């Protein structure tokens, strides 16, 4: 993705933080979770999965648009869908991993994401060898400067809820994901990206546009909380962009970085230790101490 500078710690590379933009329109209200998967067996490939509680259909209109560090714009059509297995939206990482790999707990394995291939014969979109990440909004207190380009997101903690919207029905019952819509990005690079969807229908519309009034005669409408990014991405009805900024992690086929990055002045140690044993291509979402501002990136290159 960017220009790699000197080595830091366990072969982590610093990249200059340059964020550029690209935008377009969307629709109404039901994106519930966003995850990605990448494998050292398919360097330069990452598949993004967009989860919804809507019943799946065979086609998803619209695209995913990403802008790279060098300013180049990349537009990707949705590749298809796979069953989410009715996993509860507030499931933890293990729940989501089983949903993506096996359509568990209640789906048919023949409709699971692991049965699907990356276009071009580049292997499965997810397997036991894939590194999976689900995303939540990065709190403003520790997030890097967004430059007015969008809202930062970061990997969700494994033991926390992996969804970014639609916690439950108002009667307390679980909301469950029915489908993952996916797009494989080939030739993609690790680093900072500006990303949004456009032209999707209600199944992947921004979660913050949901209104309980739209449920009509339902006795128990849904609670859209936390209704945060990346589930809020898309565009407004006026066509204004609703983008996320993310540190994409794309496997490059190299060896793992066994140790956390070291020698980073002003970084919170705990956020660095969380990046130990990272695969080559992993973007470390380091946090700055109070009063400091992040000005670069840390990516495992080995």
DRENDREN-385329 format. One line per 5 residues: for each residue x, y, z of N, C-alpha, C, CB. Coordinates in pm, whole numbers. Glycine has a CB too. Example, Ala and Ser with C-alpha at 12.3 -4.5 7.8 and 13.67 -1.06 7.14 Angstrom:
2
1319:-569:780:1230:-450:780:1320:-330:780:1131:-447:905 ~ 1285:-225:708:1367:-106:714:1290:3:787:1408:-60:572 $
This chain:
302
78:-121:0:0:0:0:80:124:0:-88:2:113 ~ 185:144:80:257:270:84:404:250:63:232:342:215 ~ 483:349:100:627:340:89:681:294:224:689:475:46 ~ 754:185:223:801:127:348:930:195:389:823:-25:333 ~ 936:234:517:1055:300:569:1143:201:644:1017:415:659 $
1215:249:747:1308:165:821:1237:62:906:1394:250:908 ~ 1313:-39:951:1256:-146:1031:1250:-107:1177:1337:-275:1014 ~ 1144:-152:1246:1126:-123:1388:1089:-251:1458:1017:-13:1411 ~ 1156:-284:1573:1120:-402:1651:1129:-528:1566:980:-388:1708 ~ 1023:-611:1575:1022:-739:1505:987:-720:1360:923:-836:1570 $
1069:-648:1291:1053:-625:1148:923:-557:1113:1064:-753:1073 ~ 877:-469:1197:761:-387:1162:809:-270:1081:685:-340:1288 ~ 731:-228:984:769:-117:899:679:2:925:763:-156:752 ~ 736:120:924:659:244:937:618:289:797:742:354:1010 ~ 496:338:785:450:395:660:402:536:687:339:309:596 $
428:626:594:375:762:607:224:756:598:433:856:497 ~ 158:832:684:13:828:688:-42:931:591:-40:853:832 ~ -85:885:476:-143:971:374:-278:914:340:-50:983:248 ~ -383:987:363:-518:937:341:-588:1022:237:-598:935:473 ~ -630:960:130:-701:1029:24:-838:966:9:-623:1025:-109 $
-926:1028:-70:-1066:985:-65:-1128:957:-200:-1146:1088:4 ~ -1238:880:-193:-1324:855:-309:-1461:819:-256:-1267:741:-401 ~ -1565:869:-322:-1699:856:-264:-1807:819:-365:-1737:985:-196 ~ -1934:801:-311:-2054:777:-392:-2178:742:-310:-2028:667:-491 ~ -2302:707:-374:-2430:692:-300:-2468:552:-248:-2537:736:-387 $
-2574:536:-157:-2619:407:-100:-2769:399:-74:-2546:381:30 ~ -2815:338:40:-2959:325:60:-3005:339:203:-3002:194:9 ~ -3066:235:270:-3141:265:394:-3097:211:529:-3270:220:375 ~ -3082:79:561:-3052:61:705:-3017:-72:772:-3159:106:771 ~ -2945:-167:720:-2940:-293:795:-2806:-368:798:-3040:-382:742 $
-2697:-303:774:-2566:-365:789:-2540:-389:937:-2454:-276:725 ~ -2497:-511:972:-2486:-548:1113:-2345:-584:1158:-2575:-663:1140 ~ -2257:-624:1066:-2121:-663:1102:-2034:-659:977:-2118:-804:1166 ~ -1905:-631:997:-1808:-630:887:-1682:-702:934:-1774:-483:840 ~ -1639:-802:856:-1520:-879:889:-1434:-896:763:-1558:-1018:948 $
-1311:-941:781:-1224:-969:668:-1145:-1096:695:-1129:-851:639 ~ -1093:-1157:588:-1013:-1278:600:-901:-1274:498:-1099:-1404:582 ~ -781:-1313:540:-665:-1314:450:-575:-1430:490:-587:-1178:455 ~ -505:-1488:393:-425:-1607:418:-287:-1595:354:-496:-1731:365 ~ -181:-1645:420:-48:-1645:357:-42:-1733:233:56:-1691:457 $
-141:-1821:217:-146:-1906:98:-189:-1830:-26:-239:-2022:121 ~ -247:-1711:-7:-292:-1627:-119:-246:-1484:-93:-449:-1635:-137 ~ -116:-1456:-109:-63:-1322:-79:-133:-1214:-161:87:-1318:-105 ~ -159:-1101:-93:-218:-988:-163:-368:-999:-183:-154:-971:-294 ~ -433:-1095:-117:-577:-1113:-131:-642:-1099:7:-611:-1252:-194 $
-747:-1019:15:-827:-1010:137:-973:-1007:95:-788:-882:222 ~ -1055:-1083:165:-1199:-1084:138:-1271:-1016:252:-1251:-1229:118 ~ -1357:-920:219:-1440:-853:319:-1579:-915:317:-1448:-700:292 ~ -1633:-936:437:-1765:-995:454:-1856:-894:524:-1757:-1129:535 ~ -1974:-871:467:-2070:-775:520:-2193:-853:566:-2108:-666:414 $
-2218:-851:698:-2324:-934:755:-2455:-860:771:-2280:-987:888 ~ -2565:-932:750:-2699:-874:763:-2795:-975:822:-2750:-826:626 ~ -2897:-924:891:-3001:-1013:944:-3109:-1038:840:-3063:-952:1070 ~ -3103:-970:726:-3202:-992:620:-3186:-1131:559:-3188:-885:511 ~ -3294:-1186:506:-3286:-1309:429:-3196:-1286:309:-3426:-1357:385 $
-3110:-1384:281:-3017:-1365:171:-3085:-1385:36:-2900:-1460:184 ~ -3024:-1326:-65:-3063:-1346:-204:-2934:-1369:-280:-3146:-1224:-262 ~ -2946:-1403:-406:-2826:-1445:-478:-2742:-1329:-530:-2864:-1532:-592 ~ -2792:-1210:-531:-2717:-1098:-585:-2724:-979:-490:-2769:-1059:-724 ~ -2616:-905:-481:-2613:-781:-406:-2570:-670:-502:-2516:-790:-283 $
-2657:-572:-527:-2617:-461:-612:-2514:-374:-541:-2740:-376:-653 ~ -2445:-293:-617:-2352:-197:-559:-2209:-245:-558:-2395:-166:-420 ~ -2124:-161:-500:-1981:-187:-499:-1918:-146:-365:-1913:-112:-614 ~ -1795:-191:-348:-1708:-141:-242:-1602:-55:-310:-1643:-259:-158 ~ -1584:67:-261:-1486:159:-318:-1379:186:-213:-1553:291:-366 $
-1254:170:-252:-1142:195:-161:-1041:286:-229:-1074:63:-117 ~ -980:374:-150:-875:460:-201:-745:429:-129:-912:609:-183 ~ -641:401:-204:-513:361:-148:-430:480:-102:-435:281:-250 ~ -318:450:-37:-228:554:10:-174:641:-103:-114:493:86 ~ -159:580:-221:-104:658:-332:-212:736:-407:-32:565:-429 $
-336:731:-356:-444:806:-416:-522:731:-522:-391:930:-475 ~ -480:610:-556:-550:534:-659:-681:479:-604:-463:418:-711 ~ -786:488:-685:-919:442:-647:-944:304:-704:-1027:539:-696 ~ -1000:218:-620:-1028:80:-660:-1176:52:-632:-935:-22:-584 ~ -1246:0:-731:-1388:-31:-718:-1408:-180:-739:-1473:52:-819 $
-1482:-242:-649:-1502:-387:-651:-1651:-419:-646:-1428:-454:-534 ~ -1696:-507:-735:-1833:-556:-731:-1843:-666:-625:-1876:-609:-869 ~ -1959:-679:-562:-1981:-790:-470:-1973:-922:-548:-2118:-776:-398 ~ -1903:-1020:-489:-1881:-1147:-557:-1995:-1246:-537:-1754:-1209:-508 ~ -2066:-1236:-424:-2170:-1333:-396:-2208:-1331:-250:-2125:-1472:-437 $
-2272:-1438:-205:-2319:-1445:-68:-2288:-1584:-11:-2471:-1414:-59 ~ -2294:-1594:120:-2285:-1723:187:-2365:-1714:316:-2136:-1763:215 ~ -2401:-1829:370:-2486:-1834:488:-2408:-1795:613:-2545:-1974:504 ~ -2470:-1712:698:-2411:-1676:827:-2453:-1773:937:-2450:-1534:865 ~ -2540:-1867:905:-2575:-1972:1000:-2658:-1929:1118:-2452:-2033:1050 $
-2720:-1810:1109:-2803:-1758:1218:-2722:-1735:1346:-2917:-1854:1247 ~ -2595:-1697:1332:-2516:-1661:1448:-2575:-1536:1512:-2367:-1639:1409 ~ -2576:-1527:1644:-2629:-1408:1709:-2537:-1290:1681:-2645:-1431:1861 ~ -2595:-1175:1656:-2514:-1058:1620:-2412:-1026:1727:-2603:-938:1596 ~ -2445:-1046:1854:-2354:-1012:1962:-2258:-1125:1996:-2432:-973:2085 $
-2239:-1216:1904:-2145:-1325:1927:-2002:-1274:1938:-2156:-1427:1817 ~ -1915:-1358:1999:-1774:-1321:2011:-1697:-1370:1888:-1713:-1379:2140 ~ -1566:-1357:1892:-1484:-1392:1776:-1502:-1537:1736:-1339:-1364:1805 ~ -1501:-1629:1832:-1515:-1771:1800:-1649:-1799:1731:-1502:-1856:1926 ~ -1755:-1733:1777:-1887:-1748:1714:-1881:-1704:1567:-1994:-1667:1790 $
-1818:-1591:1545:-1813:-1537:1409:-1721:-1622:1320:-1764:-1391:1411 ~ -1614:-1671:1376:-1525:-1757:1299:-1600:-1882:1252:-1401:-1797:1384 ~ -1680:-1940:1339:-1757:-2059:1300:-1867:-2023:1201:-1819:-2125:1424 ~ -1924:-1905:1215:-2024:-1860:1119:-1965:-1848:979:-2083:-1726:1163 ~ -1848:-1783:970:-1784:-1763:840:-1734:-1894:780:-1669:-1664:853 $
-1678:-1980:864:-1619:-2102:811:-1715:-2215:786:-1515:-2148:902 ~ -1819:-2224:872:-1904:-2343:868:-2054:-2314:869:-1871:-2430:983 ~ -2093:-2187:859:-2234:-2148:864:-2300:-2198:993:-2309:-2204:742 ~ -2225:-2195:1102:-2280:-2238:1231:-2338:-2118:1305:-2171:-2307:1317 ~ -2441:-2139:1392:-2478:-2271:1446:-2586:-2346:1369:-2524:-2255:1584 $
-2665:-2279:1284:-2783:-2343:1229:-2789:-2347:1077:-2903:-2275:1280 ~ -2683:-2308:1011:-2686:-2304:865:-2647:-2437:802:-2595:-2196:815 ~ -2660:-2444:671:-2617:-2561:596:-2473:-2541:551:-2711:-2587:474 ~ -2390:-2637:581:-2248:-2622:551:-2223:-2605:401:-2170:-2741:603 ~ -2308:-2660:319:-2288:-2643:175:-2309:-2499:130:-2382:-2735:98 $
-2368:-2416:217:-2383:-2274:187:-2284:-2188:264:-2525:-2230:217 ~ -2186:-2251:330:-2091:-2174:410:-1991:-2101:322:-2017:-2266:508 ~ -1930:-1998:378:-1835:-1917:302:-1713:-1998:259:-1790:-1797:384 ~ -1675:-2100:337:-1556:-2179:305:-1572:-2259:177:-1524:-2271:419 ~ -1693:-2272:127:-1716:-2343:1:-1694:-2252:-120:-1858:-2402:-2 $
-1676:-2122:-98:-1664:-2026:-208:-1519:-1997:-240:-1736:-1896:-173 ~ -1492:-1968:-367:-1357:-1943:-415:-1337:-1795:-449:-1327:-2029:-536 ~ -1214:-1748:-428:-1178:-1615:-476:-1178:-1618:-629:-1038:-1571:-420 ~ -1240:-1521:-696:-1238:-1520:-842:-1095:-1529:-896:-1306:-1395:-895 ~ -1081:-1604:-1005:-948:-1622:-1063:-876:-1745:-1015:-866:-1503:-1035 $
-948:-1833:-943:-888:-1957:-897:-782:-1937:-792:-829:-2029:-1012 ~ -802:-1839:-703:-701:-1807:-601:-731:-1871:-466:-693:-1657:-584 ~ -807:-1977:-467:-832:-2051:-344:-959:-2007:-272:-716:-2037:-252 ~ -989:-2070:-158:-1112:-2039:-85:-1108:-1899:-26:-1135:-2141:26 ~ -1226:-1840:-6:-1232:-1706:54:-1202:-1712:203:-1370:-1644:31 $
-1220:-1830:263:-1185:-1848:403:-1157:-1995:429:-1298:-1797:497 ~ -1060:-2022:515:-1023:-2158:551:-960:-2153:691:-923:-2222:446 ~ -915:-2267:740:-848:-2271:870:-719:-2191:868:-818:-2415:909 ~ -662:-2170:751:-537:-2096:738:-559:-1944:734:-464:-2140:613 ~ -681:-1900:722:-709:-1757:711:-706:-1688:847:-843:-1734:645 $
-656:-1568:847:-661:-1479:963:-785:-1392:949:-531:-1392:975 ~ -872:-1397:1048:-1001:-1328:1043:-999:-1207:1136:-1116:-1424:1082 ~ -1056:-1097:1090:-1070:-975:1170:-1211:-922:1153:-965:-867:1128 ~ -1276:-886:1263:-1402:-814:1258:-1378:-675:1316:-1516:-890:1336 ~ -1457:-577:1274:-1424:-438:1302:-1529:-368:1386:-1406:-363:1173 $
-1479:-282:1475:-1562:-193:1555:-1508:-50:1543:-1567:-239:1704 ~ -1588:46:1582:-1544:185:1574:-1430:210:1673:-1662:281:1602 ~ -1332:286:1629:-1217:322:1711:-1252:446:1791:-1089:345:1624 ~ -1249:436:1923:-1286:549:2007:-1208:675:1974:-1265:514:2152 ~ -1275:787:1973:-1213:912:1929:-1095:953:2017:-1316:1022:1928 $
-1094:909:2143:-987:950:2233:-852:893:2192:-1020:907:2375 ~ -850:775:2131:-723:712:2095:-705:694:1945:-712:579:2163 ~ -804:725:1865:-795:706:1720:-701:809:1658:-934:715:1656 ~ -636:774:1548:-555:872:1475:-645:984:1419:-477:804:1360 ~ -584:1091:1378:-657:1200:1315:-722:1149:1187:-564:1321:1286 $
-850:1179:1169:-920:1128:1050:-912:1222:931:-1066:1102:1083 ~ -860:1343:950:-846:1435:839:-977:1474:773:-758:1377:738 ~ -1090:1446:842:-1220:1477:784:-1263:1380:675:-1219:1614:729 ~ -1194:1268:664:-1221:1174:555:-1319:1065:591:-1093:1111:511 ~ -1343:1042:719:-1432:934:759:-1414:905:907:-1407:809:676 $
-1454:785:946:-1445:743:1086:-1356:621:1097:-1586:713:1144 ~ -1258:626:1188:-1167:515:1206:-1236:394:1268:-1050:557:1292 ~ -1202:276:1216:-1244:149:1276:-1118:68:1305:-1343:70:1183 ~ -1132:-31:1395:-1018:-113:1434:-1068:-254:1465:-944:-52:1556 ~ -976:-352:1477:-1019:-489:1509:-1092:-495:1643:-899:-582:1512 $
-1201:-570:1645:-1275:-591:1769:-1196:-686:1858:-1418:-648:1741 ~ -1203:-664:1989:-1139:-756:2083:-1202:-894:2071:-1150:-702:2230 ~ -1123:-1001:2070:-1178:-1136:2047:-1287:-1177:2144:-1068:-1235:2054 ~ -1279:-1132:2270:-1378:-1173:2369:-1497:-1079:2379:-1312:-1185:2503 ~ -1505:-982:2289:-1617:-887:2290:-1712:-917:2175:-1566:-741:2281 $
-1828:-851:2175:-1922:-865:2063:-1856:-813:1935:-2054:-787:2092 ~ -1875:-887:1827:-1809:-852:1701:-1895:-766:1610:-1770:-978:1627 ~ -2021:-747:1645:-2111:-669:1560:-2093:-520:1585:-2257:-709:1582 ~ -2135:-440:1487:-2131:-295:1503:-2271:-235:1501:-2047:-232:1393 ~ -2375:-319:1499:-2514:-270:1505:-2607:-387:1537:-2555:-203:1370 $
-2729:-352:1582:-2839:-446:1604:-2809:-552:1709:-2874:-513:1474 ~ -2804:-504:1833:-2775:-593:1946:-2887:-692:1974:-2749:-511:2069 ~ -3013:-644:1970:-3124:-731:2011:-3257:-670:1970:-3121:-755:2162 ~ -3363:-751:1983:-3498:-700:1973:-3531:-629:2105:-3601:-815:1943 ~ -3631:-544:2104:-3665:-472:2226:-3720:-563:2336:-3766:-364:2196 $
-3759:-686:2301:-3802:-781:2404:-3685:-861:2460:-3906:-875:2347 ~ -3561:-825:2418:-3442:-889:2471:-3393:-1009:2393:-3467:-929:2608 ~ -3466:-1056:2295:-3423:-1172:2218:-3309:-1136:2124:-3540:-1231:2139 ~ -3226:-1236:2093:-3112:-1214:2005:-3158:-1183:1863:-3020:-1335:2004 ~ -3086:-1093:1798:-3095:-1078:1652:-2987:-1168:1593:-3077:-927:1606 $
-3018:-1234:1483:-2924:-1329:1425:-2892:-1295:1280:-2980:-1470:1434 ~ -2765:-1312:1245:-2721:-1288:1107:-2764:-1403:1017:-2568:-1267:1101 ~ -2822:-1369:905:-2862:-1471:809:-2763:-1487:695:-2998:-1439:753 ~ -2698:-1379:655:-2615:-1386:535:-2491:-1298:546:-2694:-1345:413 ~ -2385:-1345:478:-2265:-1265:452:-2260:-1234:303:-2136:-1340:499 $
-2246:-1108:268:-2218:-1070:130:-2070:-1037:123:-2306:-948:84 ~ -2002:-1087:21:-1857:-1081:21:-1801:-1016:-105:-1800:-1221:36 ~ -1680:-962:-88:-1606:-909:-201:-1459:-937:-176:-1632:-756:-220 ~ -1392:-999:-273:-1250:-1030:-262:-1169:-923:-333:-1219:-1170:-319 ~ -1073:-867:-262:-987:-763:-315:-853:-826:-348:-971:-644:-214 $
-821:-835:-475:-700:-902:-523:-595:-796:-556:-730:-991:-646 ~ -471:-821:-516:-366:-722:-537:-374:-608:-438:-374:-668:-677 ~ -437:-636:-324:-458:-535:-220:-336:-533:-128:-588:-564:-138 ~ -312:-420:-64:-195:-405:22:-236:-361:162:-97:-304:-38 ~ -155:-399:259:-178:-356:396:-155:-206:409:-86:-432:492 $
-223:-148:509:-206:-5:537:-338:67:548:-122:59:430 ~ -332:199:550:-451:281:568:-529:295:438:-413:420:620 ~ -659:274:449:-749:285:334:-873:363:376:-789:144:280 ~ -928:437:281:-1059:499:296:-1156:411:218:-1060:650:244 ~ -1264:367:282:-1351:267:219:-1497:297:248:-1315:127:269 $
-1581:272:148:-1725:281:170:-1797:194:67:-1775:428:161 ~ -1924:168:91:-2008:97:-5:-2097:197:-77:-2093:-11:65 ~ -2141:159:-195:-2235:243:-269:-2329:156:-350:-2160:343:-360 ~ -2449:204:-367:-2545:137:-454:-2602:8:-400:-2482:109:-583 ~ -2584:-21:-270:-2641:-143:-214:-2789:-123:-184:-2566:-184:-85 $
-2861:-233:-160:-3001:-220:-121:-3012:-225:31:-3086:-332:-186 ~ -3134:-242:84:-3157:-235:228:-3076:-338:307:-3303:-253:257 ~ -3040:-447:247:-2969:-551:320:-2836:-502:377:-2945:-670:231 ~ -2771:-411:307:-2643:-358:353:-2646:-206:368:-2532:-398:258 ~ -2765:-151:386:-2775:-6:404:-2722:34:542:-2922:40:388 $
-2683:160:561:-2622:204:688:-2713:179:807:-2588:351:681 ~ -2657:128:915:-2737:93:1031:-2797:214:1099:-2653:16:1130 ~ -2731:330:1092:-2783:447:1163:-2903:510:1094:-2675:549:1180 ~ -2940:458:976:-3060:506:909:-3184:425:949:-3042:501:759 ~ -3163:320:1028:-3274:236:1072:-3366:314:1165:-3222:110:1142 $
-3495:293:1149:-3594:352:1237:-3692:244:1279:-3669:470:1167 ~ -3723:239:1408:-3821:141:1456:-3955:160:1388:-3836:151:1607 ~ -3984:282:1343:-4110:308:1275:-4121:228:1146:-4124:457:1245 ~ -4006:194:1086:-4009:120:960:-4053:-24:980:-3872:122:894 ~ -4064:-69:1107:-4105:-205:1135:-4257:-223:1130:-4054:-247:1269 $
-4328:-114:1105:-4472:-124:1085:-4544:-180:1204:-4501:-207:966 ~ -4611:-293:1185:-4696:-350:1289:-4622:-441:1386:-4809:-426:1225 ~ -4488:-455:1370:-4416:-542:1463:-4430:-495:1607:-4267:-549:1424 ~ -4461:-588:1697:-4475:-552:1838:-4340:-520:1899:-4542:-665:1915 ~ -4237:-596:1856:-4104:-577:1912:-4007:-533:1803:-4055:-706:1979 $
-3987:-403:1784:-3886:-359:1686:-3746:-390:1737:-3901:-209:1657 ~ -3647:-366:1653:-3510:-396:1689:-3443:-278:1758:-3430:-437:1566 ~ -3343:-309:1838:-3256:-207:1894:-3134:-198:1803:-3214:-239:2044 ~ -3114:-83:1739:-3008:-73:1640:-2870:-53:1703:-3037:42:1546 ~ -2865:-26:1832:-2736:-5:1899:-2644:-126:1882:-2757:24:2049 $
-2510:-105:1872:-2443:23:1894:-2450:121:1778:-2303:-2:1926 ~ -2497:77:1660:-2514:167:1545:-2390:254:1524:-2637:257:1565 ~ -2275:188:1513:-2148:259:1496:-2083:214:1365:-2054:233:1616 ~ -1977:282:1328:-1899:239:1212:-1823:112:1246:-1802:352:1165 ~ -1803:21:1149:-1827:35:1006:-1972:12:959:-1740:-58:934 $
-2063:-22:1051:-2201:-49:1008:-2273:75:957:-2280:-108:1122 ~ -2222:193:987:-2285:316:938:-2233:359:802:-2264:428:1037 ~ -2141:284:743:-2084:330:616:-2182:313:501:-1955:254:585 ~ -2162:391:399:-2246:396:280:-2248:538:230:-2390:345:310 ~ -2366:589:201:-2383:730:168:-2517:776:223:-2374:754:14 $
-2532:905:239:-2659:961:284:-2756:968:167:-2638:1100:347 ~ -2882:999:199:-2981:1015:93:-2945:1129:0:-3120:1038:153 ~ -2869:1225:52:-2826:1338:-31:-2703:1305:-115:-2796:1459:57 ~ -2650:1183:-96:-2534:1141:-173:-2400:1174:-110:-2540:1203:-305 ~ -2402:1219:15:-2276:1249:84:-2212:1120:133:-2300:1347:202 $
-2080:1113:132:-2013:989:171:-2018:964:320:-1870:992:127 ~ -2023:837:356:-2013:791:495:-1905:682:494:-2153:736:552 ~ -1780:725:504:-1667:635:483:-1604:592:614:-1563:701:397 ~ -1533:479:607:-1449:435:718:-1303:450:679:-1481:289:758 ~ -1220:468:780:-1076:460:765:-1034:333:839:-1003:588:821 $
-957:248:773:-917:125:840:-772:91:806:-1009:10:801 ~ -708:22:899:-575:-32:878:-592:-174:827:-488:-28:1010 ~ -592:-189:696:-613:-321:637:-492:-410:663:-639:-311:486 ~ -519:-535:697:-415:-635:715:-428:-738:605:-424:-701:855 ~ -328:-745:517:-333:-835:402:-208:-923:406:-342:-755:268 $
-227:-1052:418:-114:-1144:426:-28:-1134:301:-164:-1289:446 ~ 106:-1138:321:197:-1131:206:279:-1258:187:291:-1013:223 ~ 251:-1361:267:319:-1489:250:448:-1503:329:349:-1510:108 ~ 491:-1398:400:613:-1405:478:593:-1472:612:667:-1267:499 ~ 703:-1484:686:698:-1544:820:637:-1447:919:838:-1587:867 $
584:-1500:1029:520:-1417:1130:623:-1332:1204:442:-1504:1229 ~ 576:-1224:1266:657:-1141:1354:632:-1190:1497:624:-986:1338 ~ 724:-1263:1557:696:-1325:1688:687:-1226:1802:801:-1426:1720 ~ 758:-1115:1793:762:-1020:1903:682:-895:1869:907:-982:1936 ~ 634:-823:1971:565:-698:1945:663:-592:1896:492:-648:2071 $
616:-490:1824:706:-382:1783:763:-312:1906:632:-280:1692 ~ 887:-270:1897:954:-209:2011:1010:-73:1972:1067:-299:2063 ~ 1039:7:2074:1102:136:2050:1010:241:1992:1216:118:1960 ~ 880:229:2019:783:326:1966:753:427:2076:652:257:1916 ~ 814:542:2069:795:643:2174:651:692:2178:890:762:2151 $
595:699:2298:460:752:2315:349:655:2289:443:866:2227 ~ 380:528:2260:276:428:2234:237:359:2365:323:324:2130 ~ 110:324:2376:64:248:2492:118:105:2482:-92:249:2500 ~ 194:59:2581:256:-75:2573:157:-187:2548:330:-104:2699 ~ 39:-180:2612:-58:-289:2595:-102:-304:2450:-180:-266:2684 $
-117:-192:2380:-160:-199:2240:-50:-258:2152:-199:-60:2189 ~ 75:-242:2190:186:-303:2115:196:-452:2143:318:-234:2149 ~ 178:-490:2269:185:-632:2304:76:-712:2235:174:-650:2455 ~ -37:-648:2206:-146:-717:2136:-107:-752:1993:-270:-630:2136 ~ 3:-696:1943:45:-720:1805:155:-824:1795:92:-590:1741 $
187:-893:1905:284:-1002:1900:226:-1120:1825:325:-1044:2042 ~ 314:-1201:1767:275:-1322:1692:185:-1287:1573:202:-1421:1785 ~ 210:-1172:1514:130:-1128:1400:179:-1192:1270:133:-974:1388 ~ 88:-1216:1178:127:-1267:1047:190:-1154:965:5:-1328:972 ~ 275:-1191:871:340:-1090:788:236:-1021:699:452:-1154:701 $
227:-890:714:123:-812:648:24:-754:746:51:-897:547 ~ 36:-792:874:-58:-745:976:-32:-599:1011:-49:-832:1102 ~ -139:-519:1015:-131:-379:1056:-164:-369:1204:-227:-291:972 ~ -68:-321:1282:-85:-310:1426:-156:-179:1460:53:-318:1498 ~ -273:-190:1524:-351:-71:1561:-300:-18:1695:-504:-105:1570 $
-180:38:1694:-120:90:1815:-193:215:1863:28:120:1793 ~ -197:233:1994:-260:351:2054:-154:441:2114:-363:310:2161 ~ -176:570:2105:-83:668:2161:-122:702:2304:-79:795:2074 ~ -22:735:2383:-46:782:2519:-115:918:2514:87:790:2601 ~ -178:956:2625:-247:1084:2632:-153:1198:2592:-303:1108:2774 $
-205:1286:2509:-126:1400:2465:-42:1374:2342:-38:1443:2575 ~ -40:1250:2293:36:1215:2172:-61:1190:2057:125:1089:2196 ~ -13:1206:1935:-94:1184:1816:-20:1091:1721:-128:1317:1747 ~ -91:989:1673:-31:895:1580:-5:961:1445:-122:773:1562 ~ 117:938:1390:152:998:1262:201:893:1162:260:1104:1282 $
190:768:1196:236:664:1104:166:533:1130:387:645:1116 ~ 216:427:1070:158:295:1082:266:195:1117:87:255:954 ~ 227:83:1173:317:-27:1202:263:-151:1132:332:-50:1356 ~ 344:-206:1041:301:-323:966:411:-429:976:270:-288:817 ~ 372:-550:1012:467:-661:1017:511:-695:875:404:-786:1087 $
641:-688:849:698:-729:720:811:-826:751:750:-606:636 ~ 799:-948:706:900:-1047:741:924:-1143:626:857:-1125:866 $
